[in-house]
Amino acid sequence: MSLIRQGGSYVLVGLLQLLLDWAVFVAATALGVPAAPANLGARVSGAMLGFWLNGRVTFARDGEARLGWWRFVRFALVWLALTAISTWLVATLAARFGLHYAWLAKPVVEAALALPAFFLWRQVVYR
C-alpha cells in the first residue's frame, strides 16, 4: 500500500470529517450545549463517517474494505484517547477565551491530531 496514496485519501476523508465535526460542534454550542459534550457529539459524527470511509477507501487493500468489529474496537480505543485530548483542549479554550474562539480553534486542534491519528489508524486499526 502506497503511503502517498493513503495520505492523499486520508486528507480528503479528513476534510469531510472535519467539516461535519465542526458543523455539529458549532450548531450544538450555538444551541446552548456546553463545549465538552458538544465536542464529544461532534467527534462521534465525524468518527463514524471517517471509520467507514477510511476502511472503504483510504486503507482498503486490493479493493477490499478493511472494516469489521475487531477493527471497530481498535478504532474506538484509539479514538477515545484522541477525543479526550481534543475535548480537553476545546473545552479549555472555550472556558478561557470564549465560545467563538473555540469555534475557530477546533479545526486547528483536529488538524494537529490528524497526523498522529493517521499513523495510529494505519498501524493499529486498519492493518
JOQUI-V847417 format. One record per residue. N is the residue number from 1. PHI is phi in degrees with one decimal (none if undefined). OMEGA is omega in whole degrees, 0 to 359 (* if undefined). Layout:
N&PHI&OMEGA, N&PHI&OMEGA
This chain:
1&none&182, 2&-78.4&178, 3&-61.9&180, 4&-68.0&178, 5&-62.5&179, 6&-62.9&180, 7&-62.0&178, 8&-63.4&178, 9&-64.6&180, 10&-61.3&179, 11&-64.3&180, 12&-64.0&177, 13&-62.3&180, 14&-61.7&178, 15&-64.7&176, 16&-63.1&178, 17&-60.1&182, 18&-60.6&179, 19&-61.4&178, 20&-64.6&180, 21&-57.0&182, 22&-65.5&180, 23&-62.7&179, 24&-66.2&179, 25&-61.8&181, 26&-63.3&181, 27&-62.5&182, 28&-65.1&181, 29&-69.7&177, 30&-63.9&177, 31&-85.4&175, 32&102.7&177, 33&-73.0&178, 34&-59.0&187, 35&-57.8&184, 36&-63.3&178, 37&-67.3&177, 38&-65.2&178, 39&-64.8&179, 40&-60.9&178, 41&-61.6&179, 42&-64.5&181, 43&-68.0&176, 44&-62.3&181, 45&-62.4&178, 46&-66.0&182, 47&-65.6&181, 48&-64.6&176, 49&-63.3&182, 50&-65.2&179, 51&-59.3&183, 52&-66.6&182, 53&-66.6&179, 54&-65.2&178, 55&-69.3&181, 56&-83.9&188, 57&-118.8&190, 58&-60.7&186, 59&-108.6&177, 60&-63.4&180, 61&-122.8&180, 62&52.8&179, 63&78.2&181, 64&-96.3&178, 65&-63.0&179, 66&-116.6&180, 67&-117.5&178, 68&114.8&186, 69&-65.0&182, 70&-67.6&175, 71&-66.5&179, 72&-64.9&178, 73&-62.6&178, 74&-62.6&177, 75&-59.1&182, 76&-61.3&179, 77&-65.1&178, 78&-66.6&181, 79&-60.6&179, 80&-59.9&179, 81&-65.2&180, 82&-65.0&180, 83&-68.1&177, 84&-60.8&179, 85&-64.9&181, 86&-59.4&182, 87&-65.0&178, 88&-61.0&181, 89&-64.1&183, 90&-66.0&179, 91&-64.7&178, 92&-64.3&178, 93&-63.8&179, 94&-64.5&181, 95&-68.3&183, 96&-80.7&190, 97&-116.9&180, 98&105.2&185, 99&-64.4&181, 100&-63.2&176, 101&-66.6&178, 102&-63.3&177, 103&-60.3&180, 104&-73.8&184, 105&-79.6&184, 106&-56.0&178, 107&-61.5&179, 108&-68.4&178, 109&-59.7&182, 110&-66.4&178, 111&-64.5&179, 112&-65.6&179, 113&-81.6&185, 114&-64.6&182, 115&-66.3&176, 116&-62.6&179, 117&-62.7&180, 118&-55.0&182, 119&-70.2&175, 120&-68.2&178, 121&-62.4&184, 122&-66.1&187, 123&-93.1&185, 124&-104.4&189, 125&-89.5&190, 126&-99.4&182, 127&-65.7&*
